[in-house]
């Protein structure tokens, strides 16, 4: 659960991202895992879900910090936080997240996914995939439409 005011907007990193709606101080607690707020999903339950939901869960969840076999889906804008190798936050604790630099209003808030997700790997960019598909779809339907 984000403890700061944020908004989702277009990101230069990937599609959309989370942006500060208020000044954030270096060292400020910005996130706390909140079991009554964030959604827990059992990994075993994924098989019964439609493929589109499984892709959504794969993209927007991370392993529960304590309960093996559970995934966390942030119920707020946190699920849109983008990965960076030079993040402005620290999530090494996985239950708490802190700003490691001052973050100005309008600045994108980023984290390093590898800090809280063992075996992290980058999924293919949805932005790149859609951009690559646009010329093929335009040719197929004979229009110059863009996604």
Number of C-alpha atoms within 10 A of each C-alpha: 21 19 11 15 14 21 17 16 14 12 14 10 14 15 14 16 24 22 25 18 17 15 14 22 15 14 14 16 18 19 20 16 17 14 11 8 12 15 14 20 18 14 14 9 11 15 9 9 11 9 11 9 12 15 12 11 18 14 15 15 18 22 20 20 15 9 10 10 13 19 20 20 22 21 14 13 16 21 18 21 21 21 17 15 10 9 18 19 24 23 22 16 11 18 15 16 22 21 22 17 15 15 20 15 15 15 18 25 24 23 22 20 22 16 13 19 17 10 7 12 9 9 8 9 12 11 13 11 10 13 13 11 13 15 15 11 16 14 11 9 9 9 10 10 11 11 9
